[in-house]
Amino acid sequence: MNAASPAAAAAGLDTLCLAGPTASGKTAAALALAQVLPVEVVSVDSALVYRGMDIGTAKPSAAERALVPHHLIDLIEPCAAYSAAQFVADARRAMAEIRARGRLPLLVGGTMLYFKALFDGIDALPPADPALRAALDAEART
């Protein structure tokens, strides 16, 4: 077992998940859980990885993030690509680091593709082909 605390071990917990649509109260629920369990939040939200995407995403405020450690928020610029495969790698790394600190990962978000990819895996696909993308973009312009 990889549980984080005596309370988590007694409950048989390794990872907690809190999923739902934007603005459904997930952040408040996560902060409430943090009052009774030693959790750190791992964002499972495809918009929160982007810096500056603070409006319309229900991104936890700086004050909320100061109360409980949050991971996978504000990782990249909006013009950069981020994939489900990259999310899985980042989430697994964050979860391992959280457990190594003796804490419990709390996965919070609404991007079901990310949850599915993390739990069920995804098919290996070839990387994007920049030359093909450029050709398709040129064709679309004409």
Summary of the structure (lengths in Angstrom):
residues: 142
radius of gyration: 17.3
end to end distance: 58.3
largest distance: 63.6
contacts: 383
relative contact order: 0.21
helix: 41%
strand: 14%
